[in-house]
Amino acid sequence: MNIAEIVPRDNYTLYIKAEDGKTGLFDVKPYLESEAFAPPKDRSEFERIHNGRYFVEWDCGADLSVDTIQARWEALSTDNAQQGKNQEGQRT
């Protein structure tokens, strides 16, 4: 899987669209307790996410691989994909 689009959302989830068109939501909250993910607890830092195509990374260096994302994301149906993207957050 390669990541085509990431949209950080208000509830510390990421809307992710893969290059193959699959979409899903990834909950980052369980990771925020680790030291590496302490900076993204700050909302403005959480929104500073970069798409590396096979990983996502924050300015602070915290990152998630596509393997982790794919194993733990909540896949969205075609009907729910647009709704998931349109939730509050900004496109990155």
Sequence and secondary structure as in RCSB ss.txt:
>XXXX:A:sequence
MNIAEIVPRDNYTLYIKAEDGKTGLFDVKPYLESEAFAPPKDRSEFERIHNGRYFVEWDCGADLSVDTIQARWEA
LSTDNAQQGKNQEGQRT
>XXXX:A:secstr
  EEEEEEBTTSEEEEEETTS EEEEE GGGTTSGGGSGGGSHHHHT EEE SSEEEETTS EEEHHHHHHH EE
E HHHHHHHHHSSB   
